[in-house]
Amino acid sequence: MNSKHDISSHMTLSLHHIAIICSNYPRSKHFYTHVLGFTQLAEHYRPQRNSYKLDLVIGDPKEPDYHSAPRLELFSFANPPPRPTNPEARGLRHLALLVPDLDAELARLATHGITAEPIRTDEYTGQRFTFIRDPDELPIELYETAR
């Protein structure tokens, strides 16, 4: 940060949500809730758009900060265009999720038929990570917490 700027003159920021448009709502809802383990906060059908909006969060509903945790919003729309992936395009590159044990998580995901890229090591932090894909090919990074 440039030392000429007083930090108090900047916005106070925290992440509220990330929004994803899916091509097959039931399939993506299952993936994010049953495979990855997100918790459903709310689900709304919007008849004027023939679209669903699903609010998801990671966490336990019994925790005091549960409702202020960052959310994942899953939307359905009729015939959304595919996401350009290769080569990588501008915009959201991937979602990254922290996992305490990468090997155990990959074994669990394999029981759901989910395969991952080879495990790599972050050259800056030394932490292990890999990528899986959601049903619409959005890359999801699994980043192992410090051991």
DANORWO-V543939 format. One record per backbone hydrogen bond with DSSP energy under -1.0 kcal/mol. CO is the residue of the C=O (numbers start at 1). NH is the residue of the N-H. If there is no record, write none. Layout:
# DANORWO-V543939
co = [CO,CO]
nh = [NH,NH]
This chain:
# DANORWO-V543939
co = [2,6,7,16,18,20,24,25,26,27,28,29,30,30,31,32,39,42,44,46,46,51,52,53,54,55,55,56,57,60,63,65,66,71,72,73,74,75,95,97,99,101,102,103,104,105,106,109,109,110,120,122,127,128,129,130,131,132,134,138,139,140,141,142,143]
nh = [5,9,10,71,73,75,28,29,30,31,32,33,34,35,36,38,57,55,53,49,51,46,76,44,74,41,42,72,39,63,66,68,69,18,56,20,54,22,141,143,145,105,106,107,108,109,110,112,114,113,129,126,122,144,120,142,117,140,137,134,95,132,97,130,99]
